[in-house]
Amino acid sequence: MSNNACDTRAALSIEACRGRLLEGLQGRWCLPQGPLEVLGEARHGRLLIAHGAGAGQDSTFLQRLRRELADGGVQTLAIEFGYLQCMRREGRRRPPPRIDRLVEELATWCDLLSHPALPPLWLGGKSLGGRTASLLAARDGAPGLVLCGYPFHPPRRPERLRLDHWPALACPTLVVQGSRDPFGSREEVVGYALPVSTRLHWLEDGDHDWQPRRASGRDQAALIAEGAAVIAGFLAAHRGGEWRGQVDESASE
C-alpha cells in the first residue's frame, strides 16, 4: 500500500465491499474502518493479515510477502489498525493501544470480510498483528492462523512469555520465525509447550524481519519467498485435508 492515507468520508460501504469480494475483484479500497487492500486469487485460501506495531502495510516486508503469497495462490486482505491511521494523519508516531482494543478491531474486520460464499478467512499477521490474530482465534475460533515473527516475549525478557492464551488455540497454526528472532529464537521456542495444532518453520539466520546476516549467503527477499511458499503450502494442505499435527521444521530440513 503506497500512500495509505484513507479518506473515510468517501468510504466504500460494507455491502459494496462484500459485493466486490464476491465478484472476485482485487484492489485497494477505503472503508469506514480504514484502508483495505485485496491482492491475489484465493486458489489455496484467503488470509486477513495485520501489521506490526511500528510499520504498516506499506512496509517493504509486508509488500514483498503479500506479492509472494499472491503468486503462490493465497489471497491477502491487508488492513490497518486505527492507531496507525492516526499516525499517518498526524504525522507523528504513537504507541499501539491496549491489545484488547486491537482484538476488537480485528474482530470487526473479520466479520466484515467473512461470507459463506467465500473461502474461509484465515487470520494472521506480522509480530503484533499476529499476536492480535492469535488472541482473536483463541477467543472466537478461526479456520486457521499464520503468524509471521510471533513475539513470544519482549526482546531480552524471555521470562515474559505471551503464551497464556495458546492452550485455547484449536485451529491449524503456522509460525514462520527467523531462527535468531530476539522475540523468540529457535533455541528458546523449542522448549515451549505449544498446542499440537502448531507447526513451526524456521528461516535460517533470519531476525524478526526475516533479515539474515550477509555471511549467510542469503537475503531478506529469499527468506520472504521461502516463508510465503511455506504459508501457501500450509493453506493448500489444510484445504485438502492433509493436516498432520504439530511439526517443527527449519530451513535446513
NORWOPE-V402606 format. One record per residue. N is the residue number from 1. PHI is phi in whole degrees, -180 to 180 (* if undefined). OMEGA is omega in degrees with one decimal (* if undefined). BURIAL is # if it has 9 or more other ideal C-beta (glycine too) atoms within 8 Angstrom, else .. Layout:
<<N PHI OMEGA BURIAL> <N PHI OMEGA BURIAL>>
//
This chain:
<<1 * 170.3 #> <2 -83 -177.9 .> <3 54 -174.2 .> <4 -80 -179.5 #> <5 -56 -173.9 .> <6 -131 178.2 #> <7 -91 -176.7 .> <8 -70 177.4 #> <9 -69 177.8 .> <10 -114 -172.2 .> <11 -74 172.8 #> <12 -72 179.0 .> <13 -71 178.5 .> <14 -61 -180.0 .> <15 -63 179.2 .> <16 -67 177.6 .> <17 -62 179.1 #> <18 -63 177.6 #> <19 -62 178.7 .> <20 -65 178.4 #> <21 -64 179.6 #> <22 -67 176.7 #> <23 -80 -179.3 .> <24 80 -178.0 .> <25 -78 174.5 .> <26 -121 177.6 .> <27 151 177.6 .> <28 -110 -175.5 .> <29 -127 177.3 #> <30 -104 179.8 #> <31 -114 177.8 #> <32 -56 -179.1 .> <33 -81 -177.8 #> <34 134 -176.8 #> <35 -76 174.9 #> <36 -134 174.1 #> <37 -122 179.9 #> <38 -107 -175.9 #> <39 -135 174.5 #> <40 95 174.5 #> <41 -95 -174.0 .> <42 -88 178.7 #> <43 -67 179.7 .> <44 -108 179.1 #> <45 150 179.7 #> <46 -119 -178.1 #> <47 -132 172.4 #> <48 -81 -170.8 #> <49 -118 -179.8 #> <50 -108 -173.8 #> <51 -90 176.5 #> <52 -82 -171.6 #> <53 -67 -170.9 .> <54 -109 -177.5 .> <55 -135 -177.1 #> <56 -89 -177.0 #> <57 -70 177.7 #> <58 -90 175.8 #> <59 -66 178.8 #> <60 -58 -178.8 .> <61 -58 -175.5 #> <62 -72 176.7 #> <63 -63 178.8 #> <64 -66 -178.4 #> <65 -62 -178.2 #> <66 -69 175.9 #> <67 -66 178.9 #> <68 -65 178.5 #> <69 -66 177.3 #> <70 -61 177.7 #> <71 -63 -178.5 .> <72 -90 176.1 #> <73 93 176.8 #> <74 -110 175.8 #> <75 -84 176.8 #> <76 -104 175.5 #> <77 -119 -171.1 #> <78 -95 -179.0 #> <79 -124 174.0 #> <80 -127 177.7 #> <81 -70 -175.8 #> <82 -60 -177.4 #> <83 -64 179.5 #> <84 -73 174.2 #> <85 -63 176.1 #> <86 -65 177.0 #> <87 -58 -178.8 #> <88 -67 -178.7 #> <89 -66 -174.6 .> <90 -88 179.8 .> <91 70 177.5 .> <92 -146 -178.3 .> <93 -77 173.8 .> <94 -149 -178.9 .> <95 -75 175.6 .> <96 -64 175.2 .> <97 -76 175.9 .> <98 -57 -174.7 .> <99 -62 -179.9 #> <100 -66 175.3 .> <101 -67 178.3 .> <102 -67 176.9 #> <103 -61 179.0 #> <104 -66 176.8 .> <105 -60 -178.7 #> <106 -66 177.2 #> <107 -62 177.7 #> <108 -63 178.0 #> <109 -62 -179.2 #> <110 -62 178.2 #> <111 -63 -177.5 .> <112 -66 -171.0 #> <113 -97 178.0 #> <114 -89 178.4 .> <115 -160 -177.7 .> <116 -62 180.0 .> <117 -88 179.3 .> <118 -109 175.5 #> <119 -58 179.3 .> <120 -53 -177.3 .> <121 -96 174.3 #> <122 -75 178.7 #> <123 -110 177.8 #> <124 -175 178.8 #> <125 168 178.9 #> <126 -97 172.5 #> <127 54 179.2 #> <128 -56 178.5 #> <129 -62 177.1 #> <130 -69 177.0 #> <131 -61 178.2 #> <132 -61 179.4 #> <133 -62 -179.2 #> <134 -68 177.2 #> <135 -65 177.9 #> <136 -66 179.2 #> <137 -65 178.1 #> <138 -67 -178.1 #> <139 -81 -171.1 .> <140 -112 -173.2 .> <141 85 179.2 .> <142 -163 175.3 #> <143 -63 -179.8 .> <144 -178 -177.8 #> <145 -130 172.7 #> <146 -129 -174.0 #> <147 -117 -176.2 #> <148 -104 -176.4 #> <149 65 -176.8 #> <150 -68 179.4 #> <151 -84 -179.0 #> <152 -60 177.6 #> <153 -160 173.9 #> <154 -66 177.5 .> <155 -56 178.5 .> <156 65 176.9 .> <157 -131 -175.0 .> <158 -65 179.1 .> <159 -76 -177.9 .> <160 -97 -176.5 .> <161 -73 178.3 #> <162 -110 -174.6 .> <163 -127 -176.2 .> <164 -58 -176.7 .> <165 -88 -173.5 #> <166 -64 176.9 #> <167 -59 179.8 .> <168 -86 179.3 .> <169 -80 -178.9 #> <170 -109 -175.5 .> <171 -92 172.7 #> <172 -56 -175.1 #> <173 -131 177.7 #> <174 -112 173.3 #> <175 -110 175.8 #> <176 -111 -167.0 #> <177 -134 171.0 #> <178 -67 -173.9 #> <179 -66 178.2 #> <180 -117 178.4 #> <181 -64 179.8 #> <182 -68 175.8 .> <183 -90 -179.8 #> <184 153 -178.1 #> <185 -84 179.1 #> <186 -59 -178.3 #> <187 -61 179.6 .> <188 -79 -169.7 #> <189 -69 -179.3 #> <190 -62 179.2 .> <191 -90 -178.4 .> <192 -85 174.8 #> <193 -91 -177.8 .> <194 -101 179.5 .> <195 -58 -179.3 #> <196 -64 -179.8 .> <197 -79 -174.4 #> <198 -96 170.6 #> <199 -120 178.1 #> <200 -108 172.3 #> <201 -126 -177.0 #> <202 -98 175.6 #> <203 -95 -170.3 #> <204 -59 175.8 #> <205 72 179.1 #> <206 -75 173.8 #> <207 -98 -176.3 #> <208 -66 177.0 #> <209 -101 179.6 #> <210 61 178.0 #> <211 -98 177.4 #> <212 -86 174.5 #> <213 -76 -175.7 .> <214 -59 -177.6 .> <215 -66 -180.0 .> <216 -71 -177.3 .> <217 82 178.9 .> <218 -123 176.8 .> <219 -132 -176.6 .> <220 -62 -179.0 #> <221 -60 179.7 .> <222 -67 179.8 #> <223 -70 176.5 #> <224 -66 177.9 #> <225 -62 178.1 #> <226 -64 179.8 #> <227 -61 179.8 #> <228 -64 179.1 #> <229 -64 178.0 #> <230 -66 179.1 #> <231 -63 179.8 #> <232 -61 179.0 #> <233 -65 179.2 .> <234 -65 177.8 #> <235 -64 -179.2 #> <236 -64 -179.0 #> <237 -66 179.9 #> <238 -67 179.3 #> <239 -64 179.6 #> <240 -92 176.1 .> <241 78 -177.3 .> <242 -102 -177.7 .> <243 -65 -173.8 .> <244 -116 -177.6 .> <245 92 -170.5 .> <246 -66 177.2 #> <247 -137 175.6 .> <248 -116 -176.7 .> <249 -121 168.8 #> <250 -128 -177.5 #> <251 -63 -176.7 #> <252 -85 -177.2 .> <253 -91 * .>>
//
